[in-house]
Amino acid sequence: MDRYFSVDPWQVSERAFDKEKMRLAESVMSTGNGAMGLRGNFEEDYSGDTLPGTYIGGIWFPDKTRVGWWKIGYPVYFGKVINFANLIGLHVLVNGVTLDAARCEILDFSRNLDMRRGVLEREMTLRLPEGSVRIRSERFVSMAQKDLLALRYTVTPSFDACVAIEAYLDGNVRNEDSNYNEVFWETLGEEASRGAACIQVGTVENPYGAPRFRAAAGMSCQTEMRFEAAVTRGGFCSQSWTQNVLSGVNAAICKMICVETDRDGNAALLLSTARGHACAAAARGFDTALFEHAAAWADKWITADVSIEGDDVAQQGIRFNLFQLLSTYTGDDDRLNIGPKGFTGEKYGGATYWDTEAYCLPVYLAIGGSQVARQLLLYRCRQLDGAYRNAARLGLPGALYPMVTFTGEECHNEWEITFEEIHRNGAIAHAIFEYAAYTGDETYVRQEGLPVLLGIARFWAGRVHRNQRSGRYMIHGVTGPNEYENNVSNNWYTNRIAAWCLDYCREAAALAGAERCADIGLTLEELENFRDIAAHMYLPEDKELGIFVQHDTFMDKELLPASAIAAKDRPINQHWSWDRILRSCYIKQADVLQGLYFLGHLYDTETKRRNFDFYEPMTVHESSLSPCVHAVLAAELGYYDKAEDMYRRTARLDLDNINHDTQDGLHITSMSGSWLAIVQGFAGMRTVGGLSFSPYLPAGWNRYSFRFLYRGRVLKVAVENARVVISLEKGEPLAITVYRKNAVLDNELICAMPSA
Amino acid sequence: MDRYFSVDPWQVSERAFDKEKMRLAESVMSTGNGAMGLRGNFEEDYSGDTLPGTYIGGIWFPDKTRVGWWKIGYPVYFGKVINFANLIGLHVLVNGVTLDAARCEILDFSRNLDMRRGVLEREMTLRLPEGSVRIRSERFVSMAQKDLLALRYTVTPSFDACVAIEAYLDGNVRNEDSNYNEVFWETLGEEASRGAACIQVGTVENPYGAPRFRAAAGMSCQTEMRFEAAVTRGGFCSQSWTQNVLSGVNAAICKMICVETDRDGNAALLLSTARGHACAAAARGFDTALFEHAAAWADKWITADVSIEGDDVAQQGIRFNLFQLLSTYTGDDDRLNIGPKGFTGEKYGGATYWDTEAYCLPVYLAIGGSQVARQLLLYRCRQLDGAYRNAARLGLPGALYPMVTFTGEECHNEWEITFEEIHRNGAIAHAIFEYAAYTGDETYVRQEGLPVLLGIARFWAGRVHRNQRSGRYMIHGVTGPNEYENNVSNNWYTNRIAAWCLDYCREAAALAGAERCADIGLTLEELENFRDIAAHMYLPEDKELGIFVQHDTFMDKELLPASAIAAKDRPINQHWSWDRILRSCYIKQADVLQGLYFLGHLYDTETKRRNFDFYEPMTVHESSLSPCVHAVLAAELGYYDKAEDMYRRTARLDLDNINHDTQDGLHITSMSGSWLAIVQGFAGMRTVGGLSFSPYLPAGWNRYSFRFLYRGRVLKVAVENARVVISLEKGEPLAITVYRKNAVLDNELICAMPSA
């Protein structure tokens, strides 16, 4: 395989410049700290194709959309993650010539993401009329100080020259994906002096009553260059510096940038705070900031790292994914969530999808701890009112969690998704179940969880209809997890998870007790109705084949394996019309199998096997969320080749640009999939009904190990050739199950791997 | 019933001004001549709520749309009918005060559409500080000279006053429904002098390669007022006139406007042609133009009129509909079609829907004659290449006629409509069948018709799939005529009409002969494949109930009659979420019944009755195209009350604003429905396998009669109490069937009505 980025356990590197790969590399080289982040854009001018991207957690804009006929219940806007000011910008001139890699010959180039320290480094030599100029940049979004972005930039001409650097902040930016080239920001102020410069911008008015935001950025530079000028224009500020250097001597500048928003601070003080923080950071110096930042990353890696020996390709994949997940969400701000592109691109809009509950929660439970995971649950709990409003807008009772949101209200607007992909409600409920199973703490279920479970159960109870002929409850008009079908009847997954939600709400109510139920208006009649619906839910199956049926007319399709698709037609979503995709049997991501994954404790292996054998061959895995679920199931079923194949697709999806769309940004939420594939798949970790493992070692790996937090403990699992070592690194002894045998983990447990 | 417009056989009148009804009245008072038309806007200033609308046949703009995720095959624009320059505008000042009914007290008001002559008249008295001012306007879009719009305007103050009139043309207009308030026109020139004034505009650039248009308007005024000034600004021209009048004396002006476009003329000469034609018209005078116009209308009414005695409400309804149909399409320009809003509003976009073939063709065959009807068929024949491209865009063979178009290529962009509402192809084929059956002329089928039928048959043959379990051909992923369901499997109507198309293509091929087939590349193998698919098409039915099933899972729905819907929830499309509508059993318009209407000659009465009895009660008739089909079927089944009820809904849909949306424009294509209800319903006219009738007289009517053209003849049918008189007014004797009895129509045939 021809890989664009070099393979290395801790680094992701480009060794030469390819302008066709600029957007791809910008995505991959993204850095962030959970509060903000940016793509791997160049600091200096670049007139070639690029997607500038700087994003601040929680700041968004409701972009108007219109198409065809509006129908009742449609959301009126599409919530967009918006590109914030250019913070890193430098205009660099050498003897009056602007450095611009698109206009100069590039003599050498390297761009490197150091994942261990969270630092983006670049070195580049450009040919100029008089000789060559070498530049070197290092930058990071501080994991130690959440408002800080720092960069150091060095220019070294091969000839005697005058180097001029104009360091700037520019709030005059757009989103590439705005529907009509609208500008989302208005400029509110700017200042510049020798010591510091700053700008303030705010989101423009919107007619939807969506919140508006203000943000300021301040910069202060450390340099020995000569100060020349400070400039301000609307939404723009800069400081210019020059230096005459002899051949081979550096001109260098450190630019410290701080970003403040009215999400956290007083709107009136943003500008001065941003400027003040930037000056303080500059005074403390780039190296101090870098040291603190790198130390914070080192701390994170202790718990989070997954080590793989013998396969650097796999090792790099999982580290890259963990690096990006840790850069996107830290659990510090309970109003944030895990956006599908994190801080790496514009596409998709919205901050919160069911991805969080379905794929990310287990990872954050294990490597972030129960407090971080609880933040994710509380996020939905606080948005319960919005979910009730979403349901009401459809004329339905209860709570419908949004498909895409910033605030709890639906902000995406395709009816086949927002109205129909209602199975997402199931994942919200399942996350509560999973949290309780993992932590053993039922307080959350009784308190914050119950109203959420009740809202969800009420929604399902209102959304089903009773079929008169069969006496069964049905759910028509849904889109299942497989978005390559829309508006189907009785999607097995949706019906199954709905029944499960109704049952789990009853379980939670029993746990919470009569008084708590009465408090929140949950009656026995309502519970009895939930029981009746769950007990009589129609769950389509094909008894002849012994499988669950994806939806009512699925078996009437032309059923072909994905291997029947010509290579030139893959991925089908880039080659086939939507019409053809909808009518085909091909499955975008786990659908029936998603149910068998979520509710794995309720189904036996042979049921899983029959369904896996039937559905996986028709699955094209064109959702980045697909391979991981299949990897976990395949490992459980002993389909090791398949499990490893699926692992590779999830682990290196972006590094190898497998879906040909990484240029738009990284697939952040699905990055959790590679961790799931290793931990739940290869290591067979299960957390429902106690902690258990049944690990195996993938072909070609010599060893893999990972740590995780569990009920106040730190555990480490190391899987080697023929044996598994499970260590209790911190905390009390614990009963666990390994290869279906119960054991007590005291200090270290070494188990021989059963022969296959 | 409280009717806003006065009931009168030949007039539609407002007797008082209600600003809340301004848009409604503007729609209803629309006038046109097949080439252009305009809403009933005021000539003088009106600062209240109004929808200005002037439209020119064949001129449109591809408006960009974006929503959520674009998928392969989606059209990239939505073709919009665009509002052209304000042609009628006058600024009228009396002693320096601008006349504006929104700012003055209105002392009396009447606006009247004279349908016999096609003239819009208005009288209004406004109170001004010094007294009252009476204005009177008359205008028409000439049916005799297709580029001419003429108006006469009179101002009569009750006091001595200076009257100033500035007559203008203003190209600075917008569409209310543009997606982002874009301007569709750019101004290209303007001139003004004492004798004439003119402007030229052109559609702005578009990135889709869609055609651009230029249009010019010229005006010349006849008046005895004193010329004051000629003014031009970008896209605007005017001539101002003043007159000092004594109390009770008129100031009057006639404004003659001519419109030229580069669809018909040399772009370089448009401005001078428009000015020249306007001057010539002014020289001939308003009264001459009016005389010629009224004579042209009189001619049309001779053939087209349907006379109803004893029910002025019904009479006014059918006349209004015929008036608007005749104003919209004349068959003069074979590049035009019958837009769903004609020249009366912006909504819907596109010029051509399947409405033309499904609902309008029979009317134009009968009252326009076979040449006019043939133009409608040729329109599709010429767009066959576009239809092939539409199918190719979906990855399918053959021809897919567009859901909405100007050029033959799809210009609407909701996947559930454009990709899925493919039954429209059936109506295109059926129109050829209907034309041949009506005219008895099979030349068209053999020549122009066959390639169209072949393209359509190829599409169906590529779009079906063979279900392995049953060996039947199925069609998944469609939207039937009932747009209150989307993306269903095996919609009976779609499957049935597809099978019929395949059979009819074979029939046409047999008729055309081997040589013609070889010419167009139609092979015996292909015909055999068509036969096989048609013979093994899956047609869902419920044998227990003896009905055809709308689609695979329809019978699983909660089946309720429309009478179960609360009155406050009607129409459901204005009160229920799209989600709820999709899941409900409620039917927007005839679906299974549409098939039994189109293919009525293939089904017996009892089959029709069982299906009607099952489906009609669930039908909410929220498409303007719904009631007529039900009226025809109900009449055939002897459900006279239902037939008459349906007639009333189709006949007065706009006059009584039954769907609460006439303010957006008239439901032009569905206006044919009232003619169908009378002629095919009450009079039972059938044209497949010869001409037949079985008329009855609706309750409350004393008599009704209509003329029609048939195979070189003019016939008249008059239905009276207990008898029917069928007259041959022109042409050779003819065999016809009345009440299932064969007869020869020589001069006049009088039949007694069978007692019920």
Chai-1 contact restraints between the chains, C-beta under 6 A:
chainA,res_idxA,chainB,res_idxB,connection_type,confidence,min_distance_angstrom,max_distance_angstrom,comment,restraint_id
A,T65,B,V67,contact,1.0,0.0,6.0,A-B,restraint_1
A,R66,B,N179,contact,1.0,0.0,6.0,A-B,restraint_2
A,V67,B,T65,contact,1.0,0.0,6.0,A-B,restraint_3
A,V67,B,V67,contact,1.0,0.0,6.0,A-B,restraint_4
A,G68,B,E414,contact,1.0,0.0,6.0,A-B,restraint_5
A,K71,B,W578,contact,1.0,0.0,6.0,A-B,restraint_6
A,I72,B,S577,contact,1.0,0.0,6.0,A-B,restraint_7
A,G73,B,S577,contact,1.0,0.0,6.0,A-B,restraint_8
A,G73,B,W578,contact,1.0,0.0,6.0,A-B,restraint_9
A,N179,B,R66,contact,1.0,0.0,6.0,A-B,restraint_10
A,Y180,B,Y180,contact,1.0,0.0,6.0,A-B,restraint_11
A,L394,B,S577,contact,1.0,0.0,6.0,A-B,restraint_12
A,L394,B,D579,contact,1.0,0.0,6.0,A-B,restraint_13
A,G395,B,S577,contact,1.0,0.0,6.0,A-B,restraint_14
A,G395,B,R580,contact,1.0,0.0,6.0,A-B,restraint_15
A,E414,B,G68,contact,1.0,0.0,6.0,A-B,restraint_16
A,W415,B,W578,contact,1.0,0.0,6.0,A-B,restraint_17
A,F419,B,D579,contact,1.0,0.0,6.0,A-B,restraint_18
A,H465,B,E558,contact,1.0,0.0,6.0,A-B,restraint_19
A,N467,B,D556,contact,1.0,0.0,6.0,A-B,restraint_20
A,M474,B,D556,contact,1.0,0.0,6.0,A-B,restraint_21
A,H476,B,R583,contact,1.0,0.0,6.0,A-B,restraint_22
A,G477,B,L582,contact,1.0,0.0,6.0,A-B,restraint_23
A,G477,B,R583,contact,1.0,0.0,6.0,A-B,restraint_24
A,N486,B,N487,contact,1.0,0.0,6.0,A-B,restraint_25
A,N487,B,N486,contact,1.0,0.0,6.0,A-B,restraint_26
A,N487,B,N487,contact,1.0,0.0,6.0,A-B,restraint_27
A,S489,B,T553,contact,1.0,0.0,6.0,A-B,restraint_28
A,D552,B,T553,contact,1.0,0.0,6.0,A-B,restraint_29
A,T553,B,S489,contact,1.0,0.0,6.0,A-B,restraint_30
A,T553,B,D552,contact,1.0,0.0,6.0,A-B,restraint_31
A,D556,B,N467,contact,1.0,0.0,6.0,A-B,restraint_32
A,D556,B,M474,contact,1.0,0.0,6.0,A-B,restraint_33
A,E558,B,H465,contact,1.0,0.0,6.0,A-B,restraint_34
A,W576,B,G395,contact,1.0,0.0,6.0,A-B,restraint_35
A,S577,B,I72,contact,1.0,0.0,6.0,A-B,restraint_36
A,S577,B,G73,contact,1.0,0.0,6.0,A-B,restraint_37
A,S577,B,L394,contact,1.0,0.0,6.0,A-B,restraint_38
A,S577,B,G395,contact,1.0,0.0,6.0,A-B,restraint_39
A,W578,B,K71,contact,1.0,0.0,6.0,A-B,restraint_40
A,W578,B,G73,contact,1.0,0.0,6.0,A-B,restraint_41
A,W578,B,W415,contact,1.0,0.0,6.0,A-B,restraint_42
A,D579,B,L394,contact,1.0,0.0,6.0,A-B,restraint_43
A,D579,B,F419,contact,1.0,0.0,6.0,A-B,restraint_44
A,R580,B,G395,contact,1.0,0.0,6.0,A-B,restraint_45
A,L582,B,G477,contact,1.0,0.0,6.0,A-B,restraint_46
A,R583,B,H476,contact,1.0,0.0,6.0,A-B,restraint_47
A,R583,B,G477,contact,1.0,0.0,6.0,A-B,restraint_48
